[in-house]
């Protein structure tokens, strides 16, 4: 039995359309990037540019993407069986590749773990399930109870995983990248600097 407040909240989440995040957030690669058998993702920093990097772990291997340009930086189609999935080590990580080779990358997704749910400068992310098992990803800013304010002003329904299983959603440690990963794809948004949202 759910309370009247919970029913109202559920209705509110179901009544709003999926919408793009507001400025300064910009999509990377114009939307969802298909990745079959996606298991999880993690973040690192490019040593030469300082860009956020996204490492993707899937049943097809490992990939490393620049989160600003969307460029694939490296690919390993046949990772070592001992560390091809993050559950092989206590800290849920996989070895980096390409420009971050030799550096372990924490991976969140199918095997557990999690990404940052706040950006450090006022942005927050919530995952709700008003139609379980489907998940909706909500972006907000300003703290408090953002979902009481108007949709499209204080909070945005930015992703609906009604077609695939949600693996994880969250911010990079820098707060400049926002990622949503499902079992079949990844969607990335970026912003120029963490200060741009203020």
N, C-alpha and C positions, 0 to 999 in steps of 0.2 A: 504494500500500500504506500503510495507516495503522497506527500502533503500537498495542499493547495498551492503553496509557494513553488514546490518542485514542478507541479503541473503547469503553472504559469511560465516558469523558466523554460521548460521543455517546449511549450507552445511558442515562446519567443524565439528560441533557437531554430525551430522548424519553419517559422514564418518569414525569415529573411533569406534573400537570394545570395548565392555565392558571388563575391565581388573581388576585384583586384585590390591588393593593399594600396594605401594612399601614398602620395609622394612623401618622402624621397625614395620609397621602395620602387625598384624597377625589375622587371622579369629578366632572367638570364635565359638565353636560347628561346625566347618567345613561348614559354610554357613548359609542359611536361616532357621530360626526356625518357623514352622507354628504356627500361633495363629489366630484362626478364630474370626472374628468380632473385630479386633484390632481397638481401638479408639484413643489411644495416649500412649505416654511414657514419663517418667521423670527420673531424676538422683538423687541419694543420695550417701552417703558414709557409708561403713560398719564400725561400731564403733570399732570392734575388729581387723580388718585387714587393714583398710584404703582403701580397694578396692572400685572402683566405683560399684554402684548397679544400676540396671535398673528396674524401676517399670513399668509394663505393665498394661494398663487398656483396657479391652475388654468387649464384650457383655456376655462373659462367666465368668467374675469376674476380680479379680486383681491378679497379680503375681509379685514376686520380684526375680531377677536373679543377681548372681555375674557376673559382666562384664568381669572378668579375666578368671574364670574357666567355666562359663556358667551354674553353678549349680543353680537349683531353690531353693531359700532360704525360700520362704513362698508363700502360696496360699490362697486366700479367694474367694471361689466360689459364695458366697452370701453376698456381701458387703451391708452395710446399704443403703437403698434407698435414703436417703438424701444426701449422698456423694459418690454414686457409679460411678458418672461421674463428671468430673472436672467443668462442667458448673454450678454446684449447688452452687459454691462459687465465689466471686468476683475475686479471684486471680488464677482461673483455677488450682485447686489442689485437691488431694485426700489424705486421711490419710494414712500414712505409715503402713506397716505391718511387722511381724517378728521382726528382730533386730532393725528396725526403727519405731516400733509401737509408735503412738502418735505424730510423726513428720510429718507435712504436706509435700507432695512432689508436686512440680509444674509439670503439665502435658501439653505437647504440642501435638497437633494432630487435630482430627476432629473438636474440639470445639474452636480451635485457639491456641494462644501461639506460642512459638518457642524455639528452642535449639540454643546453641552457634554456630555461623558459622565460627569462628576462634578458634584456639587452644591456642593462646597467645604466641606461639613460631614459627610462620611462616607457619603453615598449615591453609588452607582455604577450605571452602565447598560452592559450588554453585549448585542450582537446576535450570535446564533449561528445556524448553518444546519445542524443535524444531518440535515435532509431537504431539502437544496438542491434547488430554488431557494426553498423556503419558509424564512422567517426567524422566529426566536423572540426576544423581547425579555426580558432578565433584569434584574431590579432587585436590588441587594444593598446591604448596609451593613457598615461595620466594616473594610474594606480586606482585604489579604492575599488568600487564595484562598477566597472566600466559598462557592464551589460545592461545597467539601468538606463544609461544614456541612449541617445539615438544611434541606431545602426547607420554606419557610413560617416559618423562624426567622431564617436568615441571608441567604437569597436567595429570590426569587419569580419564577416564570415568569408575567409579566403580560400578554403579548400573543403571539398566534400569527398570522402573516400567511399562513396557508395558503389564503386565498381571494382575495388581492389582492397586488400587488407593493409591497413595503416601499419607501418613499421616504426616510425618515429617522426617527430617534428620539433624544431627548435632553432635557436640562434647559434651562430659560431661564437667562440669566446670573445672575439673582438666586437660582436654586436652588429657587424656590417653585413652579415649574410643570414638569411632566413631560409630554412630548408624544410620540405615535407617529403618523406620517402614512403612509398607503398611497396607492396610485393612486386609491382610491375613497372614502377617509374620513380623519378625524382623530379621535384619542382624547386627551383631556386629563385630567390629575389635578392638583390643587392642594393646597397646605398653607398654613396661616395665616402662618407665618414660618419662615425658614431654621433658627432655633434650636429649633423645635418637635420636630425629629427627634432631638435629643440626649437 
